[in-house]
């Protein structure tokens, strides 16, 4: 762990205070400094070129996080924007001459910075690789579906549970007739995974407290995603873990998986609608 107090008092790092929503630097700007977060939280985001003035959040940075370590070797334009999520204190050092002096006079502190940079780089790489691999496996699982039957969809959810390394997946199907009513169709934690429990969520807002009232067990850490495509609401997908919470890369992976699942549900509805039309036509 970085010795922040010693680094701060070394005389080589400048203390910078930024307030909520202050932009540290914008996308494509150059900045030849290395930063350490002394206190607070930052948001990393990327502009969406097809939507003017719209940004996608890529992640968050907290105390002890180091960023723009790449400036130690080059001074390329930044490909992301970073802004403060609340009042934040940064320690900043010029990445060429001043950092060399810091290394010379404080080798022990420099070693701590080096270890932190290596750890953060490895963590980011492992999480990115995990996200890429899992997304690929999800797409492969979907491509192998031979029909859009209920059993095939539930088998797909079972595969998702294994790919995502989670302890629970629940699928709530929207009642197309009655507003606010959903049917719990699948719960991987239940001995009988296939379910048929009616749940009412007020104003179509998912509420885990309602599940507790219905004696439905939910994993300690969970995330839910609304399964919608355009104006159509197909229900909710809840994914849970017991031992530790989801990190940001995992949350993005869950969102991508939910989007893929929406496509399957939508396709099944189209097929069912066509079957119903054919039945009515032939009856």
N, C-alpha and C positions, 0 to 999 in steps of 0.2 A: 504494500500500500504506500502511496506517495506521502512524504512528510511535508504536508502543505504549509505548515507554519514556518518550517525552516526554509522552504523554497520561497515563501513570501518575503521573509526577512533577509534573503541572500543579497538583495540590492540589485539583482539583475532582472527581476520580473516586475513589470508595471501593473499596478492594480487598477482595473477598469470596472466601473459600476454601470450596469445597464438596467433599465426599468421594463416593466411588462410591455410587450409588443415592440420594444426597440429592436431595430435590425442591426445585427453585428456587421454583416456585410451581405450584399445582394449577389444574386447569381451573375456570373461572368466577371465579377470584380476580381482584382488581384490583391493579395495581402500576404506579406512576407513575414508573418508572425506565427509562432506556436502558442496555443492557448491551453490553459488548465482551468477547469471550473472549480473555484474555491467555495462557492455557495450558490444555490439556486438551480435553475432548470432552463434548458434551451430547446428550441424546436428546430429540426432539420426538415426543410421542405424543398420541393422541386416544382417549377412552373409547368403548367400544362399548355403546350403551345397552341392547341386547338381552341382553348378557352381563355380569353384575355383576362389578365389579372386574377387567374385562378391557380392555386397551389395545392399540391398533394403532400401531406405529411409523410415523411419517410421514417422518422424516428425522433427520439428524445435523447438529450444528453444531461447528465447529472453530475453531482460533486465527484471529484477525482477524475472525471473523464478528460482526456486530452484530445484536442482536435486540431486539424491542419498540420499534423506532424509531417505531411508531405512537403511542406515548405522548407524543411531541412535540406531537401535535395533539389527542389525546383520551385518555381513561382508561377505555376500555371493558373489561368483564370478559374475561379471556383464554379463548379457545376451545380451547386445547390445554394439555397439561401438559409441563413441561420438567424433566428430572432429569439428574444427572451420570452419565456412563458410566464415569468414572474421576475421580481427584482433579483438580479444575479450579479455576483462578484466574480470577475475573471482575473487570472494572472496571465500576463502577456509578455513574451520575449521575442525580440528580433531574431529570426531563425538562422542567420549567418554569423556575423561577427560577435554579437552579444552572446549567442548560445555557445560559441566556441570558448569564450572567456568563462562562462558559467561552468562548462565541462572541466576546464583547467583548474578553477578554484574550488569547485565542489564536486569532485568525482563521485562521492558516495550518493549525493542527491541526484546526479546525472544518471547513475546506475538505476536508481529507482524509477526515473522517468523512462529510461530505455526499456526496463522490464514491463512497465505499464503500457508503453506503445506496442510492444510485442504481444502482450496479453489481449489488448483491445483489437489489434489487427487480426489475430487468430480467431477471436470470438466472432468478429464481424464476418470473417471468411467462412467459418463453420456454419453460422446461422444462415448465411446466403446460400451455401451449398445445400444445406438441409431444406431450405425453401424451394430451391430449384428442383432437387431430387423428388421431394414430396409432390410438387405440382405435376411433374412428369408422370409419377406413379398414379396420381389421381386421373390424369388424362388417359393413361393406358387402360385403367380399370373401366372408365366410361366407354372407351372405344370397343371394349370386348363385350358390351351388352348386346345380346342377340335379339332380345325383345324388350318391350317396355311394360312387362307385367309387374304386379305388386311384389312378387317374390324376387324378381331380378333387382328391383329398386332396394329392397331390404338387404339383399346380399351385398349390394353396392355400399350401403351404410356400414355394414360389418367390415368391409374392406377399408373404408375410410377410417374407421376406428383404429385399425392396425397401422395404416400409413401415417396417421397423424400422431401416434403414440399417446392416445388419450384413454380415459377410463369410462367415458360415457358419451353416447350420442342419442339424442331424442328428436323425434320428428313429430311436429304438430301440424295437422292438416286443417286448412281453413274450410269451414262450412260455407258452401257457396250460396246457401239459402238464408241462413240466420247470421246477421252481423254479430261480431264479438265472440262467436262460438267457434271452438277448435276441437279437433279430436286428436288425442295422443295416440298415434298409430304405431310408433316404434320406440322402444326404450331398451338399449343394449344392457342395462344393469339389471333389468328384470329377468327372472328365470325364464319366463315366456316373453321373448322380445317383442312379439306382435301384441299390440295393445288396442283398446277400443274405449278410452276414457274421454268423456266430454268435459271440456274446460272452457270457462268463460273469462276472457281477458277484456277488461273495460276499455272502451275506445280503441280496441285492437292493439293495445300496448302490452307487451309481454311482461309478466309479473311473477317472479319466483315465489313470492309470498303466497300466491294463490295455489301454487303447486304444493307447498307445505301444508296448506289447509286441506288439500285433497290427499294427503299422506303419500305424495309422490316424492321419492328420494332423489335429490340432486347432488352431484359431486361438489366438493368444497369450493373449487375454483371453476367457474363456468362462464361461457360467453354464448350469447344467443344472437342470431341473425334472422332478420325478416326475409322470407323467400318471396321476393316480388320481381315481376318483370313488367315494366311499364306501369299501367294502372292495375294490373292483376296481382292480387295477393294470394299466394298459395299456402302460406302458413309460416312456421318458424322452425329453425334448426338450432338445437342447443347442444353444445359440445363442452365436456367437463373433464377436469383433472383433480386428483385427490392430493398429491404431495406438494406441488408447487404451482404458482400462478403462471399464466401465459406471458411470454415476452413479446415484444412488438412484431418480430418476424413471424412468430407463431400466429399472432392475431391476423396478420396479413394473409397467411396461409389459410386460416380458417375462413376468411372472407372469400378468398379465391375458390375454396372448396364449395362454399355455400352457393356461389354464383354458378359453378358447374352443376350442382345439384338442381338448382332452379331450372336450368336448361333441360334436364332429364324429366322433371315434373311437368314442365310445359309441353314437352314432346309427347309425354304419356296422355296429357289432356287432349291434345290435338288428335291423337289416334283414337281415344275413347269417343270423342265427339263425332269422328268420322264413322265409327262403328255404330253409334246410336242413329246417325242419319241414315245409314244403310239399312239398319233394322226397321226404322220407321218407313222407309221407302218400300221395303219388301213385305211389310206386314199388311 
